[in-house]
Amino acid sequence: MTDTKRLFVAIPILDDLQAFFREQQPAFAHEAIRFVPDANLHLTVHFLGEVPNRQIANITNALQQVASTTAPFTLQLEQLEPGPKPKSPRLIWARFAAHPLFTHLYTAITTQLGISASNQADYIPHITLARFQKDKTKPSSFPVVSEPSQQIILPVSSIGLWQSELKSPHPIYRTLVLYPLTGTEKT
């Protein structure tokens, strides 16, 4: 038995959003692309890495405290695109518009967990939809789906602590605990 778990803090997504992303896959289909299974889709807030089991209770307590001071909110999808750097992408992601409550959530978790905040201002809320395979040649261009025919939103009503088990061909993600956002301040 291992003394650590590979953990991250994430926002779960609903089935209808998974279905929308699945409908977009043909636009990005290529031999160099490996799509993320629906069950693994989530919006990562913080990747924590290998965490000693003895620290997990402190993390869950911190997340519960942050959730109790953060009101539910909604993120608006901006576009699906190669990223994070368009000229040398590693993945296809669904990028969401900035939102003050997401920034509050991100900052509060950073503070509560004592995580370095060096790139806080640059964090873009996103969901990884696919990854480029390292041993395959990437296509020279991809579409950018920037104006979906309908408004696509991600209701954010909880945060969770998730575990990642590295397996082939995809990691297995398990939600260890979810905390509803119960704060009252709206922005």
N, C-alpha and C positions, 0 to 999 in steps of 0.2 A: 504494500500500500504506500502511495506517495504522500509526502507531507505538504505538498502544495497543490493548488488548483490554478489553471489558466483562466482568468476572469476578466470580464468587462461589464461596464454599466451601459444599458441600452433601453431604448423605447421600442415596445412591440408594435407591429403593424397589423391592421385588420385584413381579413380575407379579401374584401373588395379591392383594396389597394394592391394586394398580391396579384389578383386577377388582372388589374390594369397593367402591371409591369409585365406579366406573362404575355399579354396581347402585344406588347411593344417589342418582344424578343426578335421576331423576324427581321426587323429593320437593322438589327445589329448582328445577325447570324454570320458567323465566319469560323473557319477551322481553328483560328487562334483564340477564340472566345470560349470560356467555360462559364455557363450561367450558374448563379447561386441557386440552390434548391429553394422552393417557396418556404419550406419550414425554417430555413436559415435567414430569411430576410428580417432585418431589424435596422434601427437607426442607432449606431454606436454614439454614446456620449463620451465615454472614456474607456480606453483599453488599459487594463491594470497589469496584465502579464501574469507571470507565475507568482502567486500569493501564498504565503504560509497559511495552513489551515487555522492556526491559532489567531490570525488577524481577521478572519472572515466575520466574526461577530462584531468587531469594531466597524467594519465596512458596512454591514447591514444596518447597524445603529445610525451611522452617519447618513445613509441613504434614506432611512425612515424619517430622520429629522429634516432633510432637504425636502422630501415629498410633502411633509406637513406644512411647509412654508411656501410651497409653489402651487399656484392655481393652475387648473387645466387650461390648455390653450390649443391652437390649431396652427400647423405649419402649412404653407402654400407651396406646392411644387412649382419650381421655376422651369427646369428642363432636365432631360435625360441627355447625357453627353459623356464622351471619354474624359477621364480625369485621373488624378487631380490636376496634372499639367497637360493641357491639350496637345502640346508638341511631343511629349513623351509619356503617353498615358499608360497606366497599369491596370485600369479598370474602367467599366462603364458604371456610372452612378446616376442616381436620381437626386438632383440638387434642389434643396428647398430654400426659400427666401429667409433672410435673417428675421428673427422675432425677439423682442425684448425679454419675453419670459423664457425662451430657450437660452438666451445669453445668461439670464439669472440662474437658471437650472445648471448650466455648464459651469458657471463661476462658483456657485454654491457647492457643487460637488468637488470642484478643484480645491476649494478652501477647506471643506470638511475632511477631505482625504489627504490633505497636505501634498497635493500633486503640483509639480512645477507648472506655472502658468505662462511660460514663455511664448506660447503660440495662441493664447486665448483669443485675441482679437481676430486671428486669421481662421478660426475654426468655422467650417461651413457645414451646416446640418445636411447630411446626405445618407442615402441607402446604397450600399454596393449591390449592383444587379448582376455583374459579371466580372470576371478577371481574365486578363490576357495570359495565355500559357507562355511560359518563358522560352520553351524550345520551338515555338512556332513563329513564323514571320507575321508581323502585324500588318493589317491592311493600311494603305496609304491615307484613307479617309473614312470617316463615319458620319452618318447623319446626326444632327442635333435636333431632338424633339423639344422645341422650345415653347410651342403654343399648343398644348393639348386641346382637343375639341371641346372638352368640358373642364371645369375647375376641379383640380385634383388636390385634395387636402389630406393631411395626416393629423387626426385628432390625437393629442398627447394628453392622456389622462392617467398615466402611470409610468414609473421607471422601475427597472429591475436589475438584479445582479444575475449575470449569465455566466455559464461555464462553457469553455471551448475545449473539446477533445480533438486533437489533430488526428484525422483518419484520412484514408484515400478512398475515393477521389475528392471528397469534401470533408471539412471538419464537421463534427456533430456539436450543435449548440443546445444547451439545456438551460431553461430559466430556473434559477435556484429560488428566487423570491421576487415578488412584484409588490410595489407600494403605490397605492393610489395617490394622485396629487390632490391634496385637500386644502391647500392655502386659499385665501380669499382675495388677495390683491390681484387685480386685472390690469394689464397694460395694453 
